């Protein structure tokens, strides 16, 4: 969240736009999944295992045949 506030401040100096950006980050529904080496992957609510794989392992995902 702290990174989001800093980045939003760099995006706009308009206080209303800043509030909208921060509110979106606070109330957005996200899923946090972790890779085998405990790296967090943040996905939107409703994401699938395919979305996780594309986010975490983009180089090998193109060779996937199926997911369980």
C-alpha positions as CSV (number, residue, x, y, z in Angstrom):
1,X,0.0,0.0,0.0
2,X,2.8,2.4,0.8
3,X,4.3,1.9,-2.7
4,X,0.9,2.6,-4.2
5,X,0.5,5.9,-2.4
6,X,4.0,7.0,-3.5
7,X,3.3,6.0,-7.1
8,X,-0.1,7.6,-7.1
9,X,1.5,10.8,-5.9
10,X,3.9,10.7,-8.8
11,X,0.9,10.2,-11.2
12,X,-1.2,13.2,-10.2
13,X,-1.2,16.3,-8.0
14,X,-5.0,16.5,-8.2
15,X,-6.4,15.6,-4.8
16,X,-9.6,14.1,-6.2
17,X,-7.8,11.9,-8.7
18,X,-5.3,10.9,-5.9
19,X,-8.2,9.9,-3.6
20,X,-9.8,7.9,-6.4
21,X,-6.6,6.0,-7.1
22,X,-6.0,5.3,-3.4
23,X,-9.6,4.2,-2.8
24,X,-9.4,1.8,-5.8
25,X,-6.3,0.2,-4.3
26,X,-7.9,-0.1,-0.9
27,X,-11.2,-1.6,-2.0
28,X,-10.1,-3.6,-5.0
29,X,-10.7,-7.3,-4.4
30,X,-7.4,-9.2,-5.0
31,X,-6.1,-12.6,-4.4
32,X,-2.6,-13.1,-3.1
33,X,-1.0,-16.4,-4.2
34,X,2.5,-17.5,-3.6
35,X,5.0,-19.3,-5.8
36,X,7.1,-22.2,-4.5
37,X,9.8,-19.8,-3.4
38,X,7.2,-17.7,-1.5
39,X,7.1,-14.8,-4.0
40,X,3.7,-13.1,-3.7
41,X,1.6,-12.9,-6.9
42,X,-1.3,-10.4,-6.8
43,X,-4.3,-11.4,-9.0
44,X,-7.7,-9.8,-9.4
45,X,-10.7,-11.6,-7.8
46,X,-11.9,-14.3,-10.1
47,X,-8.5,-15.2,-11.5
48,X,-7.8,-18.7,-12.5
49,X,-4.8,-21.0,-12.2
50,X,-3.9,-20.1,-15.8
51,X,-3.8,-16.4,-14.8
52,X,-1.5,-17.3,-11.9
53,X,0.8,-19.3,-14.1
54,X,1.0,-16.5,-16.7
55,X,1.9,-14.0,-13.9
56,X,4.4,-16.2,-12.1
57,X,6.0,-18.2,-14.9
58,X,5.4,-16.4,-18.2
59,X,8.3,-18.2,-20.0
60,X,6.9,-21.7,-19.4
61,X,3.2,-21.0,-19.6
62,X,3.1,-21.0,-23.4
63,X,4.1,-24.7,-23.3
64,X,1.3,-25.7,-20.9
65,X,-1.1,-28.5,-21.9
66,X,-3.4,-28.6,-18.8
67,X,-3.7,-27.3,-15.3
68,X,-5.1,-28.9,-12.1
